[in-house]
């Protein structure tokens, strides 16, 4: 049974009036010496970065590590982003009380990317899968800050006149920042604010090119989170929570789930509130964690493709970083046996439905291993887009399933081929159309996210009417 859902409802089988099960488990990431910590980003491996005790930290599998600062008498650093290779972008001082400069940590070793001209302070806000760091740097002859990118060798490149800061980057080589823009291959495209508004900033971009940030709201003086589905689109107003006037979106994952913070920005006022937006609905994160947890979740700064969220809040009187983990998630990549498995994903090599790694059970209605492909194409954004399996080969499989508890799920499906345009994609999830369209040279992959209800213990992906040569690249399944 399938049902497209846009709101929040009780899981299948829940009695009327019964409280819904918490969507997330919450983990206190602890803190360094000063007992205050903030998490800023999380990658698909579940590695979290942030800052505590004026130092950058990394948290992985329960271990909090002080990343330190630049050699010498530097005493301040912060980590702002982490890619799936574990490289970290951030900022560090060089001397006590001095300016900050862009840095990159690789395997725990810090690299100074800042200018040798100490007047040119800089900062690193984001990092792409190849290790390119993006942020901002002061001009050599003025106090003006310019959006800047540092390549793998550490060479700095300004992104263009009028661009003040770069905040995020994706696997397609796109960079976003403020004033709101998307930059790619040397060309910056301005992003429009909400209708009737004058100001906006882009904070993050996902692998599909969807951008989030903030925009002023007309002439009201308010600021709301904004979503640009592409550079030419009018942004979507993501709203706010509790009628708080100032709200911004900070991160977006591949499935299009957005997290951010609503902050009254006044004293005395209620505390800031972290939120999650999906399928047109914005919800305070404190409503989605176990009752009696002792947490007030104040800020949401990052989300990965597995649906894990990081930020900070008050936990039994302590301002600590947190990690939220969905009660169920599965990220599966369709690929031949032996192909490189993307970080945070489980490989499906075409076997018939059965038990798999990590306690999951999934697979095809018939053996489909012969129809898996690894293109090794230069135009694939990452490995998830380079590998695929077929849904309509003669004698091959026509249906893929994964075992899930009864309930509601956000399901993100990607279909495409870096080497061929020989398809009309029509893919359904539990009977709900998730992907529909034909690829082009400019748009080789199509993707979509739907929210469905599963009652029989298996979530099913299959061919919808009108499909021609359907292909699956990867799927993200996240309990909602």
N, C-alpha and C positions, 0 to 999 in steps of 0.2 A: 504494500500500500504506500502511496506517495502523496505528499501534500506540500505545495509551495507555501512557505510561511514568511511573513514580513514582520511580524511582531514577536512577542515573547509569550510562550504558552507552557503549560505543564507538560513534562515528558509523557509519552504514551504510557498508559497504564496508571498514571497518578490519579489518586482519588480527588474529586472536587474539593477544594478548600485546603488540600494538603500543600505544605510548603514545597517549592521546587528545590531540587537538589542543587547545591552550590555549583556554579560552572567551573570554578577554579580552586585549586589548592594554593595556599600562599606560604612561601618560604622566606624567613628572615635571613638576609645575607650577612648579618653581623656588621661589625665596624672595626676600624683600626683603633688606635689609642684613644681618640677623643670621643668615641661612642656616637658619632654622627656619620651617616653615609648616604650617598645618593647614587643610584644606578642610572646610567644614561643609555645603554644599548645592550642588545643580546643578539648573538648570531644563531645560525641554525643548529649548531652543536650544543646550544644552551649555555655557552660561555657568556658571562655578564661582565661589563666593565663600568667603571664609575670613579668616584672619588670619596675619600674619607681621611680625616686627619691631615688635610691639605695635600694628600698624595693620591695619585692614580692607583686604582686597584683592579685586579682581575679575580673573578669568582668562577670556579669550575668544579663541578661534582662535589660541592660542599666545602671546598678549600678556598679561603680568601687570601690573596697574595698581594703584598705591597709592591707596586711596580717601580717605586722610587722616582727620582728626578735626574736631571742631567748631572754629570760629574762636576765636582767642585763644591762650592758652598750653596748650590741651588737647594731650595727647600720647599718648593711648591710645584705640584703637577696635577693634571687632571686628564682622565681618559674619556673621550667623547664618542667613539665609534669602534666597532670591531667587525672584520670581515670573516668569511667562513674558513679562511686559512689561519685565523687566529691573530692576524696583524691588527694592531691597535693604533688609532690616530688620537692625538691630543695636544696638550700644551704643557710646557715646563719652563720655569725660570732657569736662568743660568747662574745668577748670583742672588744672595739673600736680599729680598726686597726689590729685585730688578724686574724688568719686563718679562713677559712670557713669549715663548717662541714655539713654532710648530715642531712636533716630534712624532716619530713613528716607532712603536715597539714591534720587533719581530723575534719570536721565540724568547721573549723576555728581555731582549737587548734593546736599549733605547738609542735612537738615531736623531741627532739634531738636524732638522730641515730648515731652520731659520737662516736669515741672511747673516753674513759676517759683519754687516753694518748694524751695530747694536741698537741704533735708533729705530730700525725697522722691526718693531714688535710684530708678532704674527700669532696665528692660532689655527689649529687643525680641528675641524668639526666633523668630517666624514671620511670614509675610505671605501674604495670600490674593490671588487674581487681580485683585481690585479695589484692592489697595494697603492694605487694612486690616492693621495691624501688631498682633500679640498678644505678650504677655509678662507682666511683673509690675511693680508699683510700690508703694513704701512708703507707708503711710498717713501723713496729715499730722500725726497726734497720737500716733503710736507707731512702733515698729520693725517692726510686722507688715507682711508683703508680701502683696499681693492681686493675683490674676489680673486683667489689664487688657487692653482693646483700644483702639487709636487709629484713628479713621476717616481718610478721605482728607483731611479738613480739619485733622487733628491733635487732635481732641477725644478725651479719654480717658474710657472708660466701664469701671467695675468690673463684673466678670462675676458677682459674687455672694459672699455670706458663705461662708467656709470654703474657698474656692478660692484656692490660693496662687500658682500660676504657670500661664500659658498657654504651650503649646509649639508648637502647630501649628494651621493652619486650612486649609479646602478651599473649592472653588468653590460648595458648597451652603450656605455660611454657617455651617458647623459649626466649633467650636473645641475643642481638647483640651488637657488639662494635668494638673496634680497638686494634691491627691490625685486618682487617676484619674477623669476625668469627660469627658463630651461636652456642650458647651453649644451651643444653637441658639435664636435668637429669644427670648432672655431666660430660657430654662429650662435648668438644668444637670441632667444625669442621671449618677448615680454609676456607675462601671464596677466590677464585682466583681473581686477578686483571684482567683488560682488557688484551687481548693477547699482548705479548711483553712488558708488563708493570711490575713494581716492587712493587708498593704500593697501598693500598686500605684501606678504613674504612667503616664499616656499621653504619648507623645512625638511622635506624628505620626498623620495621618489622610489617606487617599487620597480621590479624588473620589467613590468609591462609598460612603464612610463606614466603611471598614474601619480599625481603630485598632491601633497597635502601641505598645509601651512595655516596662515590666518589672513583675514581681510577685514578692513573696517566695514561697518554696516551702515550704509547710507550716511546721513548726517547725524546719527544718534550718538556718536562717540563710543559706541560699543565695538568690540572686536569678537569675531566668531571664527571657529575652525572652518577651513575651506578645502574642498577637493576639486582638483582639475583632472578630468578623465583623459584629456590630452591638451596639448599646448594651445589649440585653437578654441577649446570649449569654454563656455561660460561656467564659472565655478559653481559648485553645489555648496550651499550654506549648511554646515553640519550642526548649527545651532549651539546650544550651551546647556548646562544643567543648573537647576535651582535658580534660574533667572539671573545667574552671575553674568555681569556685563562683559568680562574679559575672558575669552576662551581661545585656545589655539590647538591645532593638531600638530603632533610631533613626529609621528611615524605611521607607516602603512606597510602591510605585508602583501605577499603575492595574491592572497585571496581577497584583498581589498578591505580588510579590517583595519580600522584607524583608531589610534589612541591619542589622547591629549589631556590637557589640564584646563580647568576653569578656575580662575583666580580673581577674587574680589579686588586685590591690589589696594587695600586700605587697612588702616589700623584705628580702632579695633574693628575687626570684621571676622566672619566665619573663615575657617581655613580653606585652602584650595581643595578642589575635588578632581580626582582623576576620573577619566571616562573612556568608554569604548563605543565606537560607532560602527554599525554594520547594517546593511539592508535598510537604510533609511531611519534607523532608530539609534538614539544616543542614550547610554545608560551609565550611571555612576558605578565605578568598579567596586565600591564598598557594598553595593547591592548584590554582587555576584560572588562573594567569598563566604566562607562558613560563618554563621552567626556565632557570636561569643569568641571570635578569634583574637580580640584585643587590638585589632588593627583599625586605623582610619587611613584609608588609601588616598593620599593627597595629590600625587603627581604621577603621570604615566609618560615615560620618555621613549620607550622602545617596544617593538613587537617583532617576533620572527615569524617565519613561514609555518611553524608548528603551532602558532597561536600563543606562545609564551610572551608575557608582558613584564616589563621592568619599570621601576620608578622608585619613589620613596614615600614614606608616610610615618605616622606615629604608631608605635607598637608598644603598648603598656608603658607609655611615657617616654619612649626613646625614638628619636628620629632616625629611622633605619631604611636602607635599601631593601627592596623586596623582589621576588620572582613569583609571578603567577603562572601556574601550569594548568591547562584545560584538563577536565576529568577524563577526557579521551581525545587523542589525536593520532593520526597516522599520515605520514608523508611517504608516498610510494613513487619510485621512478621506474618507468618501463624501459628495459634495456636488455641486450644480450648478456648471457653469463660471461663473466670475466671483464666486462666493461667497468670503468671507474664509476664508483657509486658516489653521487653528490653528498656533501656533508649534511647530516640530519635526515637523510632519506634511507628507506629500505628498498632494495632492488627487487623488482619483479622481472624474472627472466623468461616468463611465458609458461610456467608450470600450471597444471590443473590445481584448482582450489585445494588448499591444505595448510597445515601449520607452517609458519615462517618465523624468522628471527624476531626477537623483542616481544614475544607473546602474542603476535598477530597471526591471524589466519586469513589468507586471501588467495586469489588465483582465477583461472579461466575455466570456462565450461568444457573446453577440450584443450589438449596440449597445444600451445601456441608459440613454442620456443623458436621454431623455424622462421617465424615472421617478425622477430625482433631485429632492430637495426641500430647500429652505432655509426653515424655518418662521418664523424671527425671533420666537420665542416668549419671553415674559418668564420662563417657568418652566424654561427650559433652563439647566443649571448652567454650561455653556460651549458654544462653537461646535461642539465634537465631538458634543454631544448634541442640537444644534439641526438639524443636517443629516442626510440619510439617502438611501439608495437602496433600491428594492424588489427582491425576489428572486422574486416570484410574480405579476407583472402579466401579463395576457394578451398574448402575443407578445413579452414582455420576456425579460430574461436570467434564468437559473436557477442560474448558477454563476459564481463569481469565483475567479481564480487569480493567484498571484504566483510568479515564478521564484526559487528558492532553491537553494543548494548542498545536496547530499545530507547529511542529518544530522537532529538532533533540535531541536525548536523549542517554546518556550512561546508559545502563541497566545491572545491576549486578544481576545474578540469582544464588542461591545456592540450591542444591538438595542433599539429603542424609538422613540417618537414623542411630542414634547411636546404635540401637538394632538389625537391620536386614540388610542383604546383598542381598535382593530378587528383585533387580531391574536392568534394563538397562536404564540409563537415557538418554533421547533424548528430550530436551526442546527447543522450539523456541520462539523468541520474534519478533512479526511482521513478521513471516515467516522466520526469520534468526536464524540459529542454534546457540544457546548460550551455552548449556551444552550437552556433549556427552561422554558416557563411562559407565563402570560398576564399582560399588564400590568394595573395597577389605577390608580385616581386617585392613590393614595399611592406607587405604585411603577411609574412609567411606563417605566423602562428596566430590562432584564435583561441580565446579563453573566456571562461565565464565562471561565476560563482552562484550557486543556488542554495537555498535552505530547504531541506527536506526532512520528513519524519519517517523513521524506520520502525516498524512494529514486528518484523519477522526475524530479526537477528542478523540479517545480511543486507548491506547496502549494495545496490546493483547499478552498474554502468553499462550502457548498451547503445545500439544503433537506433536512431530516430528515423522516422519516415523521410525519404528523400536523400539519405546519406549516400555518398559515393566515395569508396576507398577511405573510410574513416581510419584515423590513426590517433593513438594516445601517447603523449609525451610523459606527463606526470600528473598526479592527483594529490591534493591536500584535503584531508577529512578532519574537521575540528568540531567537537561537541559544542553545541550552543544551548 
